[in-house]
């Protein structure tokens, strides 16, 4: 039954065709799956006792590509193809599908039949699932949220015949009980987020829950591809804890970073990019961070072995971190100690000013729709800055943390100054305040430099700019204007480092 199994050249590979259907449950292209498998010691694929688990099967691509390697690696031990196939599929490959549909798709990819005991299955299982299981798990609700994944009850408390997106791997306190066995390798591409019931596209990250559950199983190796936004931020304490755990985890030996998600997942745009990593149970040391710009025979890569926890966030780019070290060596005060918190004036983004004053004391409110009059009594101002000049930028990053078609970023948009008695909605972020207008103009000249926006970009992996995003941006003497030439000389940047910044940051519009 297994004659010529997986030896057919698919043109195109059907799993490549469906690899860009979603930005939340991203299907993995075969090329990415194989690049992740290349991180593993290849002798694993010549060992008949190595066990593999994909805890978030969607297309079955990981198990299929592992099967190809095992079929080749075990040929000398099991010369008979059918015997070899039976051993691999029954003893070595296991998966947990995220939906009933993906369970069928995964079995079709692996067994050549959506039913493992069907007449067209290449192995003879006695049950429908084989080793690719799917259970229709229910969320456990408490105060309107799932206690396991944080999903909104309003969004996901559905009829029994509808998909709940309650993924088995992260809806149990005992993941080791799912198959009641140990795994040498856990590999996958988990779902990224679920709606948390907030406004518009508000969502809660869940990919980190798969990583945490996988670590509980203590495999020899763990390889997962996930969004890169954990480097600097995330929604809720859970993501903060996850970032801290990842940065201090000395078992992570490799991290491959894609600033542009389309370089890893063609056609899929994920703000902040994506990464995949290798976690090794028996390794303890520094991590090789690889900046990649594509999957294939000759993608651009820059590699450096360094500690993930050198800073409180992960600086993704190896060239950038060398520049940051030069900046920080002068020990200047970071702008993160100056920038005001998000929504400093406590005025929501939907608020609008009135055309006419209701009181002589009314402030002028800047919203996304322009300026109008707003009651000063409703303005929160604990640092007493209403009477000062205020340099502001938009809270949302220009371009949504995705490079433009030329691969460059502007980072900051809508740079402007508010006069005394002018305030703004939470659409804007107050980055500095001054007593005279000349200083604000000098501050604006600093923001327009490529250096300022480059340093800000290094702390951004989402579309939002917060005060913490300015931790690498040093304060300057604002009695004068600033240019990139002056800053490059001040910090001793090399021609290569200057060219690197110029290649990444656009002139300020």
N, C-alpha and C positions, 0 to 999 in steps of 0.2 A: 504493500500500500504506500510505502514511503519512497518508492523509486523516484529519483531526481527531485526529492523534496528540497525546496528553496533554491534549486539550481537554475530555475527559470529566471531570465533577466526581464524584469518588469519595466516596460517603457511606455508611459511613465509609471513609477511605483504609485499604487493607489494611496498608500499612506503619506506620500509626499503631497498628493492632491488635496487631502483633507487636513493638512497640517496648519492651516491658517483660518480656521472657522470661528475662533473666539479669542477674546483677550482675557477672559477669566479662566476658562478651561481650555488651555492652549494645547493643541495636538502637536506632538513632537515629530519633526521631520526625521527620516531614517539617518540622515547625515549627522544630525545632532546626537541622536541616540548612540551612534557608533563613536563619535568623538568623546562622549562620556564614558563609554566602555573602554576606550583606549587609555583612560587614566588608571584603570585597574591592572594589577599584575596579570599578564596574559597567561601565565601557567594555571590560573584558575579555570581556564576553558579546556584544560587537558586533565582535569581532576574529576573523576566520576562521582566524587562525594560533595563537590561544591553545590550549594543550594542558593537559589536566587529568588527574590521577591520584588514584584512591582506592586506597591500598596495603593496605586491610583491608576489602574489600567483605563486607557481611553481607546487607543487604536490597537494596542497589543504590540507596538513597535519594539519596545525594549525586549520583551520575551522572544519575539521573533528573531531579532538580531543576535540575542544571546544563543538561541537555538542554532543559528547558522554557525557560530563559533564553536559551540560544543560538538556539533555534528562533524566538524573538521578535526577538532582537537582530540576527540575520543575514538577516532577511526581505528587506531592501532589496537586499542583495548576491545573494541566491539566491531570487528570487521563487517559483520552483517548489518546492513543499514536499518532493517526493521527492528532488530534487537537494540541497536544503538538509539533509535528514535523512541522506542518504548521506555528505555531507561531514562533518557533525558527528560521526556515530557511528563513521566509519572514520578520520578524521584528528584528532579533538580529544578524545575520551573514552576513558579507559583505566582498567582496574581489576585488582586482584589479590585474588581471593577467599580467605577464610581456611579454608574447607572446600569439599568438592565440593557439598554441599547448598546452601551460600550462593552458590556460583557459578551454580547453576541459578536460585536465587531472584533474584540480581542481574540475570542475563540476562533473566529474565522481566519484571522491573521496567523494564529499559532497552529491550530489543528486542521485548518482548511475546512472547517465545518463549525457553524454556530452552536451545534450541539456536540459535546465531546463524545457522546455515545452514538452519534448518528452514523449512517452508512458511509458517508464520505469522510469521516474523521480518519486521520492518518495513524491514530493510535486507538486501542480498544479500551476506553474507559467504561465503567459500569454505570456512571451517572451522567446527567446532562451537563453539569458544570465542568467536570474534569478537575483541574487544579486552578481554574479561573472562576472564582466565586463571586456572586452578588447576592446580598441580602437587603431587603427593603427595610432599612433601619428608620426608626422614628426619632425625631428630636425630643429632648427632654426639656420641657418648658418650665421656666421659673421667672416670674416678674416680666413676662413678655419676651424673654430671650432664652436661647438654648444654653443650658449649663455647660455643654461641651464645646460648641463652636461659636456661640454668640449670635447666631442667626435670629432674625426678627420673627416672632410668632405670627405677626400680622402677615408677613410675606410668605412663610413656609409651612404654616399649619394647614395642610391641604388634605383633600380626599385621598383615600387609600390607592386609587388608581392613577394618581398624579405623582410625578417625581418630587421627592422631598429634599434632595441634595444633602441628606444626612449621611455622610460618608462613614463607612464602617470603621475604617482605620482610626478615626479621631472621635468616634462616639462610643468609646469603651475605656474603662480604667485598666483593662488587662489586654493590651494588644497581643501579648504573647499567647493568649488563648484562642486567637482566631484560627490558626492552623496547628496549634500545640506542637510547635517545633522551632528549632533554631535556624537562623539563616546566616550564610556567610556574606552575602551581598544583598543589600536593599538598594534599589535604583528606581527612579521615577521622576515624573513631572506632575506634581499635585495641583489640584484646583487652587486658584489664587485668592479668591475673595467671595463673600456672600453679602447680600444686602443686610444692613443692620437696622433698617426701618427709618433711617434719617432722611434728610432732604435730598431730593434729586438723585444723583448717582452715589449717594453716601453708601459706603460698603466697609465691611470689616475683613481684614486680612485673615486667611486661614491656612496659608501655605506653611507657616511656621509650626502649626500644630502637627502636620505630617512629619516634619523634621524631628520635632521633639518626641513623638511617638516612636519613630524609627530608632532613635537613639536608645530608647528604653529597651528595645529588643537586643541591644548590644551586638550588632553584626560585626564581622571583621571589617567590612567596608560599607560605607554609605555614600551614594552619589545621587544628588538631586539637582534639578534645574528650577530656579525660583526667581521672582522679581528681585531686583537689586535695591529696592527702596529700604530694606532693612539696614543698609549701611549707615543711614543718618536719621531716619525717622520711622514712624509707624503710628497707627491709631490705637491708643490705649496702652495701659501698663503692660499687657501681655507682650506687645511688640518691643517695648523698651527692655523688658527682661530677656526677650529672645536675642536682641542685638547685643546686649551685654554678655550673654552666654556664648554667642558665636565669636565675639571679639576676643574672649578669654579662653576659648577652646583650643588647646594646643594639639588636638587630634586632627585638625583640618590641615592637610598637607598641601592641597592645591585648590586654588580658586580661579576660575576662568571667567573674566568679566566682559560683558558686551554693553558698551555705553548706549548703542543703538540697538534696540530689541530686534529690529528687522534684519540685522546681521546674523541673528541666531534663528529667528522665526520670520521668514520672508512674508511680508504682507500684514504682520501683526505689530501694532504700535503700543508699547507698554512704557508709560512715562517712567523715566529713570533707568530704563534698560533692564537686563536680566543677567544672571550668572549661574554657573553650576560649579559644584565643589566636590572634593573627595575628602571624606572623613575616614580615618583609619583608627581602629580600636587600639592597635599596638604601636601607634606612632605618637611621639610627643616632641614638638619642636616648632620652628617657625614655618610660615606658609609661603609657598611659591604663588605669587599673584601674577596672572597672565592677562594682559590687556589684549583682547582680540577684536578684530573687525570683520570676521567672517568665518564660515566653516568650509573647509575644502583643502585642496592640496597646498595652497600657498596664501593663506590669509595673513594679514599683518598681525604680528604679535610682539609685545614688549613684556619681558619677564623680569621679576625681581623677587628674591626671597626676603621677607620681612615679617615683623610681628603684626598681627592684625590689630592689636590693642595699643599701637603706638600713640594714637589719639583716642578721644572719647567717641569718635565716629570713624568709619573706615574710609580713608581716601583711596579712591579706586584707581587712579592713574599713577603709574610709577614715575613718570617724568614730573607730574604735578607735585608729588610728595617731596621731590628733591628741591623744587622751588619753594614749597611751604617751609621746609627746614631752614632755608636761608632767611625767609621773612621772619620766622619766629625767633631766630637767633638774636635779633635786636631787642627782643623782650618789650615790645611796645604794647600799649593797651589795645585789646581787640575791640572792634566795633560792636561785638555782641554785648558788651557792657554798656553801650550807649543807645542802641536801637530800642525803641519802645515795644512792649508786647503787642501781639495781635489784638486788634479791636481795642486799642488804647482808650479811645473816647467812648467806648460801649455804644456805638451807633451802628445798627445792622445795615447790611449792604442794600436792603430794599428801601431804606429811609430816603426821603427826598426833602429838600428845602422848599420853603414857600416863596412865591414871587414878591410878596410884600411883608414888611416887618410887622410882627404882632406886638413887639415891645422894643424900646430903644436899646435894650441890652442884648438883643438877639445876636447870635453869632452867624457867620456865613458858613454854610455846610457844602462841602464838595462831595458829590456822589458820582456814580458812573454816568449820570445824566446831566452833569453840570452843577452849577452853584445856585444856592437859594438860601433863604433865611431860616434859622433853626433856633429854638429856645435855648438859651445858655444854661438854664436851670436843668436841662436834660443831659448836659454834657458832663461826663466823668473826667476829671482832670487831677489826679492825685499828685502829679509832679509839677503842677502849676505851669504848663507850657502853652496854654491858649494865647497868652499875651506875647509869645515869642514867634520868630520866624521858624518855620518847620519844613525840612526837606523830606519829601515823601516819594515813595514808589508804589507801584501796584503790588498787592500781596501775591497775586498769581504770577508765576514766572512767564516771561515772554516766550512764546512758542510752545508752552506746555511741557517744558523739559524734554523736548525732542528737537534734534538738530534740523535745520532747514535743508533744502535739497543740496546745498553745497557742503553739508556736514558741519556747519558753524552755528554758534549760539549768540544771541544778543543778551540773554539772561534778564536784564532789567528793562521794563517798559514804563511809559508814563512818568518819567522823572520830572518833578516840579516842586515849587515852593509855595507854601501857604503863608500869607501875611499874618500879623497879629490879629486875633479875634476871628481867625478862620480855622475850621476843623474839618474832619473828613470821616467818611464811613469806614467800616472794616474792609472795604475793597482795597484800601491803601494801608501802607505801613510807614510809620514815622521813623526815619532812620537817624535824624539828628535835629537839634534845635540850637538856635543862635539868637543873640541880642541885636545883631545888625545884619543887613541884607548882603553886605559884601562877603561875609563869611559863608552865607548860604550859597552864593555864586561859586566860591572856591570849593565848597563841598560838592556841588554839582559837577565841577570840573574833575574832581576825583572819581565820582561815580561813572563818569563817561570814559575813564581810562579802561583799557583792556585789562590791565592788572587788577583793578578793583573787581570787575565782573568775573574774571577768571578765578580769583580766590573765592568769591561767593559761590561760583558754580561747583567748586569742589565739595561743598557741604550740602548740595542739593541732589536728591534722587526722587523728588516728587514735584508737583507743579507749584507748591506753596513755599514762599520765602518767609521765614520766621526770624526772630532775633538771634536764635541759636545758629542760624545759617551763616552768621557773620564772624564766627570764631577765628577764622584765618585772616580776616581783613583787618589790618592795623589802622589805628587812628593816626591822622597826619596833623601837621600844623596848618590850620585853615586860615591863617593870616595871608596866605599866598595861594595861587592857583597851582594845579598839578597836571603834569603830562606824563605819558608813558616813558618818554626818554629820561625824565628826571627820576622816576620810580625804578626803572631798570638799572640806572647807575647807582642809586641809593642802596639797592639790595644786591648788587653785584651779579646780575643775571648774565649768563653766557649767551652768545649769539644763537646757539642751539635752543636754549630755553626761551629766548625771546621769539624765535621763529615758531616754537611750539605753541606759545600763547597766541601769536598772530594767526596761526592756522586754525585755531579753535574759536576765537572770539571775534564777532563782527564789530565794525565801527558803530558807535552809538547813533541811532537815528534821532 
